[in-house]
Amino acid sequence: MRIVLANPRGFCAGVRMAIDVVEQVVDVLGDREPVYVYHEIVHNRHVVERLKAKGVRFVDDLAEVPEGSVVVFSAHGVSPAIRRQAEARHLTAIDATCPLVTKVHSRAIRYARQGYQILLIGHRDHQEIIGTSGEAPEQTQVVESPADIPHLRIDDPDKLVYLTQTTLSTDDAGVIIAALKAAFPNIKEPPDEDICYATTNRQHAVRQIAPHCDLVIVVGSRNSSNSVRLVEIAENVGTRGVRIDDVTELDPAWYPKGDETILLTAGASAPEDLVSAICRHFVEQHGATLHLADVFEESVEFGLPLSLKKLMLANGIDPGDRKVKVEPPVVTAGEYGANAVALTISAKGA
Ligand code: SF4
């Protein structure tokens, strides 16, 4: 059995930053008061459980947060209405919204001010889409598929712009964008891609490697949009894809012969130790060899949010000039025992 490890996989800079923010707030507040997080900080069950174990309290309604407390907004962003609600409850809001989500919010605000109607491509019930729509609710309509287009209420087809959820499948978004352009030839495009680098790179890696594999395993939670999209990308290129939260959900029926080639990847919110546990399982139980497929190098880094820096300064802590960056996951043969031979398949520039 061969396990091909896609690189990049797993944590992106936005997820790393959001988790760091919560951990920093826990450190700053110590035992003095609990830290609240509005919605799951990132869409991964293990990340959320680990933070809960540190005392973090997750809420889906700000009314559950006692007045005057500290609350962290998740990586997916929130609408202005939620920010106002936090102010009204005298909460100290620490904003862990990914800067690439904030970029789409800024675009929505700008186009709405310029009088555009915004067609927001994405999943209606996803936190990111709820937050972005909230910037200009009167002017924004969500488009989930080409089937939605005939039902849109368009005032002026020459004053339209489309924006996109950051974690969509680039394949699916392309189909919807083409349909929008066919229906509204003068629709305006955003200045550059809204789908983020991490989503795009992880999808490209799967699109390139999956055709050479018997199965694609994606580590990520059910509600992780980018993880679910990776499964769809695998299926689009004709290879079975499955999503699991962790090693306990592996099903041997997926690899009946025992000599399959399996691509292993992870959504942007899935911690690398979950991937390592799966590698260890395949090496120990199936004598698998590990093969590293480097498709893209990532070097994106984000600074700490201003709201966190202010909280740190208010508590006598110098935030410095720390940047949050994700180092590529390192896999060594020694880590998995002598019979796991780590080979590198370089597929850079794909
Ligand atoms: S997946 Fe993209 S948009 Fe979402 S947190 Fe990561 S970098 Fe930001």
Boltz pocket constraint, residues with backbone or C-beta under 6 A from the ligand:
constraints:
  - pocket:
      binder: B
      contacts: [[A, 12], [A, 13], [A, 14], [A, 15], [A, 75], [A, 98], [A, 99], [A, 100], [A, 101], [A, 166], [A, 167], [A, 196], [A, 197], [A, 198], [A, 199], [A, 226], [A, 268]]
      max_distance: 6.0
